[in-house]
Amino acid sequence: MAKKQLTGTIVSNKMQKTVVVNVERMKEHPKYKRKYKVHKKYKAHCQDGEFQAGDKVIIEECRPISKDKKWKIIKKV
């Protein structure tokens, strides 16, 4: 089965080996058909501290690394 990949912006890199990525997607209202933005934050694993807040990155699903971390950073966009 293919692993999910999401694109988002790094919001915080204050933790060791962890960054918080904000993923934004468009959703459509079922009745009124109006589109609106939905935001969700994911904690992602990054081995080195090479990523800064504001960077656009691609994250990929992986095995659980900790209680909250189930994603890892693949590359910078």
ROPA-823890 format. One line per 5 residues: number of its first residue (from 1); their letters; for each residue x, y, z of C-alpha. Coordinates in pm, 1 decimal. Layout:
N
NUM) a) X Y Z ~ ...
// end
This chain:
77
1) makkq) 0.0 0.0 0.0 ~ 131.6 345.3 -90.4 ~ 223.1 583.1 190.5 ~ 36.7 912.0 213.1 ~ 224.9 1229.6 129.8
6) ltgti) 118.4 1580.6 228.6 ~ 257.1 1925.2 152.5 ~ 265.7 2191.5 420.9 ~ 449.9 2475.6 590.1 ~ 669.3 2440.8 898.6
11) vsnkm) 518.8 2634.5 1188.4 ~ 760.7 2543.2 1468.1 ~ 1103.8 2382.4 1493.6 ~ 1170.3 2439.4 1863.7 ~ 1176.3 2068.2 1955.8
16) qktvv) 1470.4 1835.8 1906.7 ~ 1433.6 1618.5 1592.3 ~ 1068.0 1727.7 1554.2 ~ 894.8 1998.0 1354.7 ~ 528.8 2100.5 1342.8
21) vnver) 388.4 2116.3 989.1 ~ 63.9 2299.7 908.1 ~ -121.9 2133.4 617.8 ~ -394.8 2332.4 444.4 ~ -655.7 2177.3 216.9
26) mkehp) -974.3 2289.1 43.8 ~ -1305.7 2133.5 142.4 ~ -1649.7 2177.8 -10.1 ~ -1969.3 2221.6 188.6 ~ -2206.4 1934.9 101.6
31) kykrk) -2520.9 2146.0 77.9 ~ -2406.3 2493.6 -23.7 ~ -2109.8 2385.9 -243.2 ~ -1893.2 2664.9 -106.9 ~ -1521.7 2587.9 -76.5
36) ykvhk) -1331.9 2670.2 240.5 ~ -987.4 2606.3 384.7 ~ -919.7 2348.7 655.3 ~ -592.4 2348.8 852.8 ~ -435.2 2061.6 1045.0
41) kykah) -102.1 2042.2 1225.1 ~ 116.6 1730.8 1212.8 ~ 432.2 1658.2 1411.5 ~ 699.2 1525.1 1177.3 ~ 1040.5 1370.0 1240.5
46) cqdge) 1352.4 1537.8 1103.9 ~ 1687.2 1391.8 1199.4 ~ 1894.7 1708.3 1144.3 ~ 1793.4 2061.6 1238.3 ~ 1817.6 2182.1 878.1
51) fqagd) 1457.1 2306.2 842.9 ~ 1342.0 2650.1 954.9 ~ 997.0 2789.7 1028.9 ~ 827.6 2901.0 707.2 ~ 981.0 2631.3 482.8
56) kviie) 746.0 2438.5 252.2 ~ 805.3 2064.0 290.4 ~ 664.2 1727.1 187.5 ~ 589.9 1484.5 471.7 ~ 527.5 1110.6 439.2
61) ecrpi) 348.0 863.8 662.3 ~ 572.3 618.7 850.0 ~ 568.8 387.4 1148.6 ~ 490.7 550.0 1485.2 ~ 805.7 712.3 1622.0
66) skdkk) 643.6 847.1 1940.5 ~ 295.8 915.0 2078.9 ~ 228.5 1199.8 1834.9 ~ 485.8 1148.8 1556.7 ~ 372.8 928.5 1268.7
71) wkiik) 516.2 1140.3 984.0 ~ 866.7 1215.5 855.8 ~ 998.8 1490.2 630.7 ~ 1094.4 1376.0 280.4 ~ 1222.8 1694.9 118.2
76) kv) 1201.1 2071.0 99.7 ~ 988.8 2214.4 -184.0
// end
